[in-house]
């Protein structure tokens, strides 16, 4: 864009890219720091550790976690619409960032300041966070694309850099917030304040440098032209090819519910299992529970180039997208075999502790599944949806992910309300084995459906024409894809 001419470059890219990289890094740090401690805060008893928690049952905490993460995937549809039609991306980011910081600080309000009002303030803080997320999340990646003229060969590399920022923020969050909570005597409020500070950093950086490095990018609502271009074809009936392609979106959407419902146990049930039933001692040091929330982002950064290179080197033998999707489900199931192994190691004794390496193995296979499945999701929607229905189909896809998160919380809640530790351990075994069976069976079913789905795509399946750089860009985008932040 002309507004970006002569604004300087760094490492061969516009400096504005690194502004957006840093902004998004701190925003993702803020979100994942809060996510790492949310369930732990809810179940922490008010009579322990100075009264830092709300004393909820594990079942209620996991149910709320599912509702919260589900809404996190729905509100960006509204926020994106407001930015496109009224606010512009820049203003939406400012408003959303302010609301997200405010929500974090509300969650971090010490109980002593609000006796009897803890739950009300907590709900209000979560609501503000959800609204802010809806405005902030869908708009940053759009601005990355606007830094480059159409056809600029640097564009794909720019998104690879940007997505790495997301994963770096996610990786740092669990480690930093765990240390902050420990440093303040187990105060989860301190962790929420830490997350709020991260969000403020994101906002201040954007506010200070946006005009200088981005010019007019993101200041004007962008959807009006798109609407004009679509009005002439909006009422045309669907063709047979279009109906088949929509079938593919719907089928993969149902399977994506299975995958993300299992995957999202990471911040819920697996988080509680780590806290309550895992031996986290490394010599004389106990690893904070939240550190394990950083494993997924770490594995993405390390193994995304490996997976991307593997697909390219396979050439014509590279699996088609539905087969990769099926492989992702099976790898998710394998991850839960490790969780089953952790329970079996304890032998039903809740006083025993399982090895932390079971968790590392589970997160590793879950991430390998994500690297197979996640790059396909939104990419398939953009390829298969008729232009005049693109927004509707994207909304439907986000709806599947939102349902998956709520289902994940519901499934995790079967850990039980008031049972003994032994009963909860037995329930965890049932949940882990149930997810394993569901994921593997779903993967096998999808594998045998793959040829038919490819036929229904009518040529849209083009998984074998990427170079290694394009494949890497797709793989490291998995966290962004999961969150609905696709350029």
N, C-alpha and C positions, 0 to 999 in steps of 0.2 A: 504493500500500500504506500501511496505517496507520502502519507504522514510519517512514515518510518524511514524516509531517505536521510542518509547522513547522520543517523543516530548512533553510529559506531558498532563495531563487531568485537566479539571475544570468542576465540577458538573457532573462528570461521562462521559464527552465527550472530544474529542481532543480539545486542546486549539485553534487549527486552525479554528474550527467551530465559535468561538466567534470573531476571527479576521474577518471572512467572514460576520458574523452577523453585526459587527460594520461597515465594509466597505459598505455593502448594505444599512444599516440604513441611513448613511449619503448621499449615492447616491440617495436614494428614497426621503430623505428630500430635496435635491437639486431640483429634478425633480418636486415634488409636490409644492414646494414653488414657482417655476417659473410658474407652471400651474395655481396656485391660483390667480396670478396677471396679467397673460398674456392678457386676454381680457380686464381687467380693465385698463391696461396701454394703450392698443390700442385705447380705446374710450375716454380716458381722454383728454379733450380739451387742446390744446397747450397754450391757453391764460389763463388757470386757474392753480392754485396751483404752480405758478412759471414755468409753461410750462413743466410739467413732462411727458405728454402723446403725442401721435401722432395725436389725433383728428380724428380718423376714425369714420365712421358710425358704429352702432351696427351690422348691417347686414354684412358689410365687415369684421368686426372683428370676428364674429362667423363663417363666411365662411373660413377665414384663420385658425382659431382655429381647425376646422374640418380637413383641409388639413394637418396641423402640426401633430395632434394626429394620423391621418391615417398613415402618413409616419413613425411615431414612432413605429408602429406595423409591418411595412414592412422591415425596414432596419435591424432588428436583424436576419432576414433570411440570408442576405448577410454577416453580421458580424459573425454569427455562422459558416457559410461556410468558411470564411477566417481563423477563429480561428482553425477550425478542420483540414484544409488542409495546412495552411502555418504558422500562427502566434503562435498557442497555446493559451490557455485561458488566461494565465498570461499576456503575451505581449499585447493581445487584450484589456484586462482590463486597462493596463497602457495607451495605446494609446487612447482608448475610453474615459477614465476618464480625460485625459489632454484636449481632444477636447471639452468635455462637460463643463469643467471649463472655457475654453477659450470662448465658446459660451455664457455662463452666463455673463462673464465679458464684452463681446462685447455688450450684451443687456443692461448692466449697465453703458455703457459709457455716461457720461453727455452730453446733447445736446449742451452745450456751447463749448465743445471741437470739435464738428463736425458740425458746422452750414451748413445747406443745404444737409447734408449727413445722416441725422437721419434714413430715411427709408432704404437706401442702407446698412448701418451698421446693422440695425435691421434684414434685410433679411439674411445677411451674418452670423450673430450670430445664427439665427434659423437654417440655413443650417449646420453650424458646430456642433450645438447641436444634430441635427438629425443623422449626421454621427457618432458622438461619442456615442450616444445612441445605435446605431446598433452594435458597437463593444463591448460595456460594458455589455449591458443587458443580452444577452443570455448565458454568460459564468460563472457568479458567481455561480449559482445553480448547474451547472455541477460539479464544484470543491467541493461543499458540499458533493455530493454523493461519490466523489473519496476519501474522508477522511476515508471511512469505507470499510472494506473487504466485499465481497459478502456474504450475509446472516447475517451480523451483525444486531442484534435485535435493536440496538440503532439508526439505520438509519432513521426510520420514525419519531422518536422523535427529531432527529436533524433537519429535515425539518420543524417540527412544531416550534422549536425555531427560525430558520432562517426566516420563514414567519412572525413570530411575530415581528422580527426586521424590516421587510418591513413596517408593519402596524404602528409600533411605529414611524418610520421616517415620514410616511405619516401624522400621527396625529400631530406630533410636527411642521410640515412645515407650515401649515396654521396659527397656533398661533404665531410662531416666526416671520414669514415674515410680518404678520399683524402689530405686534408691531414695527418691524424695519421700515416699511413704515411710520407708524404714528410718530415714534420718529424723523424721518428726514423730517417732514413737508409734508408728502404725496408723497415723492419721490419714484416712482416705481423703478428708477435706483438703489436706496439703497437696495430694495428687491431683485433685480437680483444679485447684488454683494453679498448679504447674501447667496443666493442660490449657487453662485460660490464658496464662502468660504466653504460651506457644501461639495461641490464636491471635493475641494482641501483636506479637512480633510479625506474624503474617500480614496483619492489617496495616501496621505502621510502615512496613517495608513497601507494601503496595501504594500506600498513600504518598509516601515521600518521593518515590521514583517513577511512578506510573506515567505522569505527564511527560517527563523528560525522556523516558525510554520507549514508551508505547505510543506517544502522540495521541491521535484521535481514535485509536483502536479500542473498541468496546464502549464508546461513548454514545453511539446512536443505535436504537433498536433495529434489528437486522431482518425481521421476518416478513415485513410488508411485501418486499419484492418476491419472495418465495410464494406468498399467497397469490399474488397476481399471476405468477407463472403457472399455478396449479388450478386456477378457477375454470379454465376452458375444458379440462379433462376430468374434473372432480366427479361428475355424475355419470361417467361412462361405466357400463357394466363390466364386471370382471371377466377376463378371458379364461379359457381352460388352463392355459399355462399359469396365469396369475393365481387361480384357485389352487392348483397343485403346489405352487411355491408357498402359499399361505398355509397349506396343510403341513409343510415341512416345519415352518415356524411354530405352529401349534404343537406338533409332536415333540420337537426338541424342547419346547417350553415345558411340557409335562415332565420330561426327563431332567430338565434343569432344576425343577423343584426338588427332586430326589437328591441331586448332587449338593445343592447349597444348603438344604435342610440338614444334611450330614456334616458338611464342611463348617457350618456356623456353630457347631457344638464347641468349636475352638474357644470362643469367648464366653461360652456358657458352661455346659456340663464338664467339658474337659478342663476348663479353668478351675472349677470347683474341685475336680478330681486331683488336679495338680496341687491345690492348696491343702486338701484334707488327707489324701491317701498316698502321696508320693514322697519318697526320700530325696530331698533336695540338697542334702549335705555334700559339699565338696571340701574334704578335709574338715576344718573347723568353721567353714563358712556355709551358711544356708542360702542357696540361690533364691532370690525373690520369685514368687509365683509369676509375676508379670513378665519376667525375662522370657518365659516360654512363648509368650505372645509375639515375640520378635522373630521366632524361628521361621515362620512362613515367609516374611519379607526377605530374610537372609537367604533362604533357599532359592527364592525367585531370582535375586540378584546373581547368585553363584551359578545356578543351573539353567537359567533362561538361555544364555548363549549356547550351552551344550545341546539343549533340546532343539533350538533353532537350527543349529548346524546339522544335527541328526536328520531333521526333516529334509533339508536341502540335499544332503549327501545321499539320501535314499532315492532321490530323483523320481523316476516314474513309479517306483515302489512305495512312495510315500502314501500312507493311509488317507482315504478320503475323510471329509469332515465328520460325518456321522460315526465312522469307525474310531476316530480320535475321541469323539464324545463318549463312545462306549468304553474306550480304554480309560478315560478319566474317571468314569463311574467305578470301574473295577479297581483302579488304584486307590480310590477313596475307600472302598471296601477293605482292601489290604491294610490300609492304615488303621482301620478299626480292629483288625486281628491283633495288632500291637496293643491296643487298649484292652482287648480281652485278655491278652497275655499278662498285662499289668494286674488285672483283677485276679487271675488265676495264681499269680505269684504270691498273692496275699493269703490264699487258701481260706477265704471267708473270714479271716481275722482282721477286724477293723483297726486293731492296735498295731498291726504290722504295716509296713510301708513298701510300696513297689519301687523298682528302680526307675530313675528319671529317663533312662535310655529307651524305655518303652514309649515314652512321650515323644522323644526325639524321632524315633522311627515312625510314629504315627503322623507327626507333622511333616516329615519328609515325604511320605507317600501321598498325603493329602495335597502337598504342594505339587508333586509330580502330576497328580490328577488334575489339579488346577491348570497347570501348564499345557496339558492336553486339551482340556475342555473350554476354559474361559476365553481364549482368543477367538473361538469360533462364534460365540453367542451373538453379540451385537454385530459382528462382522456379517454373519449370515442374515440378520434382519435387514441390514442396509443393502445387501445384494439381492434379497428375495422379495422384499416388500414392494408392491407397486408404488410409484412415486407419489401418487395422489393419496396413498394410505400409509406413507412412511411414518408419520407422527403417531397414527393410531397403532400401528404394529410395534413401534418402539415403546409406546405406553403399555401395550399388552405384555411385551417382554419384561419391562420393569415390574409389571404386575406379577408375573411368574416369580421373579426374584423376591419380591415383597412377601408373597405367599410362602415361599421357601423359608424365609427367615422366621415367619410366624409359626410355621409347622415345626421348624427346628427348636424353637422355644417350647412349644407344646410337647414335643417328644422328650426333650430334656427334663421337662417338669415331672415326668413319671419317676424321677429319682425319689419322689415321695415328699410328704409334708412333715410329718412328725415321727417317722419311724426311727428305729435305732440305726447306729452306724452300720451294723451288719446288714440290716434290711436295705439301706441305701446302697451298700456295696453290691448286694444281689440284684437290686433294680438297675444299677449302672451296668452290670454284666448283661442283663436282658436288653437294655437299650443299645449297647455297643454291638451285641450279636445281631439284634434286629436290624440295625442300620447296615451292618456288613451284608446280611442276606439280601436286604432290599436293594442295596447298591449293586452287588454282583449280579443278581438276577436281572435287574434293570439293564445293566451293561450288556448282558448276554442277549436279552430281547432286542435291544437297540442294534447290536451287531448284526443280527439276522434280518433286521429291517433296513440296514444301511443301503443296500443296492436299490431298494424301492424308493427310498428317500432321495438318493442321487438322481434317479429317473425323474422324480417330481420336481427336482431343481431345474430341469431343462437347460443344462449348460451353465448354470450359475456357479457350479462347483469348479473352482479354478485353483485348487491347492497345490498344483505342481508347477506353477509358473513364477514362483518367487525366487529372488536371489537371497543370499544369506543375510544381507543387511535388512531386507524387508521381513524375513522370517524372524530375525531378532527383535525388530520393532514390534511385531505382533506378539511375541512371547512375553516381552517385558511389560506389555500393556495389560497383563492379566489382572493386576490389582485395580487398575483404572477401569477395565471392562466390567469387573465385578461391581464396581461402584457406579456404573452408568456414566462414565466420563470418557466418551469416545469421540474423537475428532471426526 
